[in-house]
Amino acid sequence: MTKTLTIHTREEVLTAAKNHLMDKLQQLQSSIASVEEGMANESKSSAGDKFETSREMMRQELDKLSSQAQQLQSHLTTVNSVARSYVPDYIDMGAIAITDAGRYLIADAIGKFAVSSDRFFGLSTAAPIYEQLHQKKAGDTIHMNGRKIKIIKVY
């Protein structure tokens, strides 16, 4: 029995990618707020070095979380810049590519996200697979890691 290929609209894919990033950003912002609250509640004890070490560890965690939040915001900006009405003939920035190996949104390296029950993967134009997919059309085949991958649809 052959599985029916569901083709989601560009709007559905881009909205799911945006929601994926917004959820991750919200989780990071919650973690940042928690660390900031911990820093504010930390009271200086008689063991001064212990207090300074604890604050420094919280500061480093806050810096790490803030950097991740900035990176997610950058990914979100990139995904938001992809034109909803763009209908490419070939794989390029902003394209959605369906292959027999997976479903890809060419925008930024945002990882896996779901549209209904289908998994998509956000790829940046720096990804090795993008170099193989770039400028290819539906019906073309690429070779990646010794595997033959057929491009089914580009939109």
C-alpha positions as CSV (number, residue, x, y, z in Angstrom):
1,M,0.0,0.0,0.0
2,T,1.4,3.4,-1.0
3,K,1.3,6.2,1.6
4,T,-0.5,9.3,0.3
5,L,1.8,12.3,0.3
6,T,0.3,15.3,2.1
7,I,1.4,18.6,0.7
8,H,0.9,21.4,3.2
9,T,0.5,25.0,2.2
10,R,3.4,27.4,2.5
11,E,1.3,29.3,5.1
12,E,1.0,26.1,7.2
13,V,4.7,25.3,7.0
14,L,5.9,28.8,7.7
15,T,3.4,29.2,10.6
16,A,4.5,25.9,12.1
17,A,8.1,27.0,11.9
18,K,7.4,30.3,13.5
19,N,5.3,28.7,16.3
20,H,8.2,26.2,16.9
21,L,10.6,29.1,17.3
22,M,8.2,31.1,19.4
23,D,7.7,28.2,21.8
24,K,11.5,27.7,22.2
25,L,11.9,31.5,22.7
26,Q,9.2,31.5,25.4
27,Q,10.8,28.6,27.2
28,L,14.2,30.5,27.1
29,Q,12.6,33.7,28.4
30,S,11.0,31.7,31.2
31,S,14.5,30.3,32.1
32,I,16.0,33.7,31.9
33,A,13.4,35.1,34.3
34,S,14.0,32.2,36.7
35,V,17.8,32.8,36.8
36,E,17.2,36.6,37.2
37,E,14.9,35.9,40.1
38,G,17.5,33.6,41.7
39,M,20.1,36.3,41.4
40,A,17.8,38.8,43.0
41,N,16.9,36.5,45.8
42,E,20.5,35.5,46.5
43,S,21.5,37.1,49.7
44,K,25.0,37.7,50.7
45,S,26.0,35.2,53.3
46,S,29.0,35.3,55.7
47,A,30.8,33.0,53.3
48,G,31.6,35.8,50.8
49,D,33.5,33.6,48.3
50,K,30.6,31.1,48.1
51,F,28.2,34.0,47.4
52,E,30.4,35.4,44.6
53,T,30.9,31.9,43.0
54,S,27.2,31.3,43.0
55,R,26.4,34.7,41.5
56,E,29.1,34.2,38.8
57,M,27.6,30.8,37.9
58,M,24.2,32.4,37.6
59,R,25.6,35.3,35.5
60,Q,27.3,32.8,33.1
61,E,24.0,30.8,32.8
62,L,22.1,34.1,32.2
63,D,24.6,35.1,29.5
64,K,24.3,31.7,27.8
65,L,20.5,31.8,27.9
66,S,20.5,35.4,26.6
67,S,22.8,34.4,23.7
68,Q,20.5,31.5,22.8
69,A,17.5,33.8,22.9
70,Q,19.2,36.3,20.5
71,Q,20.0,33.4,18.2
72,L,16.4,32.2,18.2
73,Q,15.2,35.8,17.6
74,S,17.6,35.9,14.5
75,H,16.1,32.6,13.3
76,L,12.6,34.0,13.8
77,T,13.5,37.1,11.8
78,T,14.7,34.9,8.9
79,V,11.6,32.7,8.9
80,N,9.4,35.8,9.0
81,S,11.2,37.2,6.0
82,V,10.3,34.3,3.8
83,A,7.6,35.4,1.4
84,R,4.3,33.5,1.9
85,S,3.4,33.9,-1.8
86,Y,6.8,32.8,-3.2
87,V,6.5,29.8,-5.6
88,P,9.9,28.8,-6.8
89,D,10.6,26.5,-9.7
90,Y,13.8,25.2,-8.0
91,I,15.3,24.9,-4.5
92,D,16.6,28.2,-3.2
93,M,16.3,30.4,-0.1
94,G,12.7,30.4,1.0
95,A,11.7,27.2,-0.8
96,I,10.0,24.2,0.7
97,A,11.4,20.9,-0.7
98,I,9.8,17.5,-0.3
99,T,12.1,14.6,-1.0
100,D,11.9,10.9,-0.4
101,A,14.2,11.4,2.5
102,G,12.4,14.3,4.2
103,R,10.7,17.6,4.1
104,Y,12.7,20.8,4.3
105,L,12.1,24.5,4.7
106,I,15.1,26.4,3.3
107,A,15.4,29.4,5.6
108,D,17.6,28.9,8.7
109,A,18.9,26.0,10.8
110,I,15.9,25.7,13.1
111,G,15.8,22.0,13.6
112,K,12.8,19.7,13.4
113,F,9.2,21.0,13.6
114,A,5.9,19.5,12.8
115,V,3.1,20.4,10.5
116,S,0.1,18.2,11.5
117,S,1.7,14.8,11.8
118,D,4.5,15.5,9.2
119,R,8.0,16.4,10.3
120,F,9.9,19.2,8.6
121,F,13.5,20.2,9.1
122,G,14.6,23.8,8.8
123,L,17.8,24.1,6.8
124,S,20.2,27.1,6.4
125,T,21.8,27.8,3.1
126,A,25.1,26.7,4.7
127,A,24.0,23.1,5.3
128,P,25.8,20.4,3.3
129,I,22.5,19.0,2.0
130,Y,21.4,22.4,0.8
131,E,24.6,22.6,-1.3
132,Q,23.3,19.4,-3.0
133,L,19.7,20.5,-3.2
134,H,20.4,24.1,-4.4
135,Q,19.0,24.9,-7.9
136,K,17.4,21.4,-8.2
137,K,13.8,20.9,-9.3
138,A,11.1,18.3,-8.7
139,G,12.1,15.1,-10.4
140,D,15.8,15.7,-9.9
141,T,18.0,13.3,-7.9
142,I,20.9,14.1,-5.6
143,H,23.5,11.8,-3.9
144,M,24.2,12.4,-0.2
145,N,26.3,10.2,2.0
146,G,26.1,7.4,-0.6
147,R,22.3,7.6,-0.7
148,K,20.2,8.6,-3.7
149,I,17.5,11.2,-2.8
150,K,14.7,12.1,-5.2
151,I,13.1,15.5,-5.1
152,I,9.4,15.1,-5.2
153,K,8.1,18.6,-5.0
154,V,9.4,22.2,-4.7
155,Y,7.2,25.1,-3.7
